[in-house]
Amino acid sequence: MTIPKATIRRLSTGVSGLDEVLGGGLPEFSFNLIGGSPGSGKTTLAHQIMFALASAERPALYFTVLGEPPLKMLRYQQQFDFFDHERVNQCVHFLYLADRLGDGGLDSVLTAVFEAVARVKPALVFVDSFRSVTTGRHDASGADLQQFIQQLSVMMSNWEATTFLIGEYASQDETNPVFTVADGLIWLYQTSQGNSVVRKIDVRKMRGQRTVPGLHTFRITSEGISVFAPPRVLETEPPKRARTTPRARVAMGNAILDEMLGGGLPEGYSLLVAGPSGAGKSILAAAFLAEGARLGETAVIALFEQRATFARGAFIAGLIESGQVGVVDTGAADLSVDEVAGLLIAEVKRLNASRVVIDSLSGFELALAPTFSADFRESLSRLIVALARTGATVLMTSEMEDRYDELRFSPYGSAFMTDAIVILRYIEVESRLKRVLAVVKVRGSAHSDELRLFDIDEHGIQIGASMPEHEGLLGGRPRRVTDVAALSDVRGRDVANPVEHL
Amino acid sequence: MTSRSIADRIHARLAELAETSSVIPAIPDTAVAYWKEIHLRLGQVIGERAVEALYNRSLRRTRDQYPSLPEGQTRPDGPADFAALGAALASQPNAVALEAHSALLHTFVNHLASLIGAGLVERIFSSIASSTNELAAPDRGRLK
């Protein structure tokens, strides 16, 4: 007969994204430290967790010491939606300890904690700020700091209380004995660069479970803290097995473009539409959405430049209004890629969307906090992979200046990240500014290699003929070949100008 | 308003006491007992110093209209002298003492509500009110 092992129940923190980063939630009865500089969100995180977990069966006891004065703490924490004053003195209890600290130091604090815990019998205990309990007190009270922490830890574990010590610790302060005793170390950071402020969370230790390492951005709004776990963590579905059958094709809303792509864009692919300003990228994206709607599909659009309701005409505005197209309108400042990815994936799942548009990557990069610009390419790659895992077909637009002295098909070196690329360019023909498009790549599929003229009218993009009688289109100054046979004949001979400039 | 209702309830108990009690210091004693309970219970949540600061400020504000009330401590966080309040109330006719005390209590509760919200004040005071229910019973010897 097998003797069962101890099972550790994991508590859901009520903080969006944090359970994923913690590796499935907080271990019950764990002894945790929430650290960080002033203003980094420690007290807010503690309150949010407390109000999410506290119940009649699981009462919470929040000790305030010398940190933020309780009057201010209660005043400001009430501004968050999670603060439910009806539960105060029912299942959420606040107890001020500073007076006891003044009387007798650590021993007195420990006694006060013991008494209160014995009276309230909490399942959740918070000590805020723990650093003020310990700073400079270990010698004066005669109790060694480490002993104090160990006593507290043992007592809380014996009481079967999940405990949080909140403190303003410098992250380098790793000699602090509390770091050794704690089961979990959760660190909050706040960094500034210019006018940009970015908050990050780091779960440096969580005994018994596999956390997601590294710094993860979070935001504080009236709803409280939201952590943006890396997209791969949000995706729980197992990777799809290798395909044995060809992918279905997704119609782009333009029959000729579908033909150029080899019969439409393979389902689940990511397509980059790159081109200069005004070339028609957003119109192509709108056609993609409209076609999906016509087929009864749902879609999501992430906007970083134009307002959805203004820029894409009444039809798209109507789809948004009706809910057939969901909008991730990222007006928030200092975005991170993980935040956008989280919003997009949540919206895709909510609508069971089969199409996603990101308009545009250039605007997306500008919307990011400067600190994320350095690794934009890596972040973008993560975003594309995460979106691909949802199974949706993705169209991204990207601003790309026409350069006539070099051949570029994508910005950010992103050509290898996407499955397909369509470029739009301006050319000069007969003293007119004309547009051409070409399919540069469709992974694993035959596709057109033509450069086709196109116009934009009230119905969208009208793709015209290719220009076989011209060459040098991508150089911006196409030339008409006067006589193809003659051209072929004269090649190799010393004929300076077999074509005439237009 | 919720935050007023708790002050009103305490006032109502004191008024009832004034009508039914045959013991002359019942009102001052009961009022002081309430304040001691407020000091204890609220002090556990926001700290005794914070309660004392609120009390002293409330006294100073209410005293403009009711000069019979004692002066608050000059230091905002000086200890609250509830005995002085009891003595001041005892020196007045019941009706005047009740009115002055009611004004003081309302000032205190409203001031607290402006800081932490009426809802939370109600929650905190509800435990005070329930624990002091028995204090409102007249002729309780332990109040003397």
Interface residues (C-beta under 8 A of the other chain):
Chain A: T64 P69 P70 L71 L74 R75 Q78 H85 E86 V88 N89 Q90 F94 L95 Y96 A98 D99
Chain B: G43 Q44 V45 I46 G47 E48 R49 A50 L115 I116 G117 G119 L120 E122 R123 I124 S126 S127
